[in-house]
Amino acid sequence: MKNLSIENRSYKELLLSFKDWLDILGYAESTVYKLPVHLQEFFNYLECHGHSDINTITTQTVLDYYEYLKERPNQRREGALSKGHLNKLQQALYKFREYLQQHNHKGINIHLKYEEKNDKDNLNVLTQDEIKELFEATYCSNPEDRIRYRDRAMLTCFYSCGLRRNEVVHLDTSDILFDKQRVFVRQGKNYKERFVPINKHSVRILEEYIYDYRTAFYKYKETEALFMSYRGTRLQGRGFANRLAAIIKATENPDLIGNTCGERSRTITLHSLRHSIATHLLEQGADIEQISTFLGHASLESTQIYTHFLSQSDDENIRILLREKRLQSQKYPGIPKY
């Protein structure tokens, strides 16, 4: 909850330091904003229950807090908090523990069970036909040519390249390696760099945008930013989200836009495009290790979420592969990095 206040000075300082830490590590601006908000709710709970110091937090304290969350009413709609929201609150606690440990503190004990949910519904994976509709909608998504071609290039980066929002925000024109058919991602999660392959069709879209339409933006020579705003500055996450909403509206497809009849509308986000390309690659038989590298995941476990959309036999094969990888890492732990 955004409006919860805390009086404890040390908690206030921890919140600011935690937010700065997330920002330095290169997390998306939404994560840098939301995780401290979730942590603030935890601090408010601690204050209300007599905890003025994080050193007094026990495993039971965290469990009691989580039980409180399960019973707390949802402020946006009727009923309790969704499983997805509870998992986000868990993520804030685990990330805060990591922050404490990296700042010479023993951390806090957290023993919470991940809330299982219907992955495909929550990820809002689009079909390949729906993706085609989005691309086709860029021919009428805005009266200005430069915006329409920017929309098309934007979809190419989020879907065809499977990039995260923060990664697209920080792309420069020099990061598009046309001769090698690669996109260089320098601002990946935790500042991990990688090269993402792009096909000839995507190359043509990006090439046309950069050389024919990016030049129509104000002060385009004064910045290396691939995606520019009307003001001649680097387009930020909110700007991308607004353009996606405009593209979805231009499709005139009620299944994409969502309904307004009182039922819960479908929510398609920039990250939905990343989820969609990962799912489509798996459905077409791509190797999960290659997909994991393509997405910039730190481990195969992060990619495993998409296997729920496959057949039972395919999913079991991937589970076997994951077990083999874990056994290999235990047998050959590798050289530690200092």
Secondary structure, DSSP 8 states (H G I E B T S, - for coil): -TT-----HHHHHHHHHHHHHHHHTT--HHHHHHHHHHHHHHHHHHHHTT--SGGG--HHHHHHHHHHHHHSB-SSSSSB--HHHHHHHHHHHHHHHHHHHTTT--------------HHHHHT---HHHHHHHHHHTTSS-SSHHHHHHHHHHHIIIIIS---HHHHHT-BGGGEEGGGTEEEESS-GGG--EEEE--HHHHHHHHHIIIIIGGGSTTGGG--BSSB-TTSSB--HHHHHHHHHHHHHHHT-HHHH---SSS------HHHHHHHHHHHHHHTT--HHHHHHHHT-SSHHHHGGGGGGS-HHHHHHHHHHHHHHHHHHHHS------
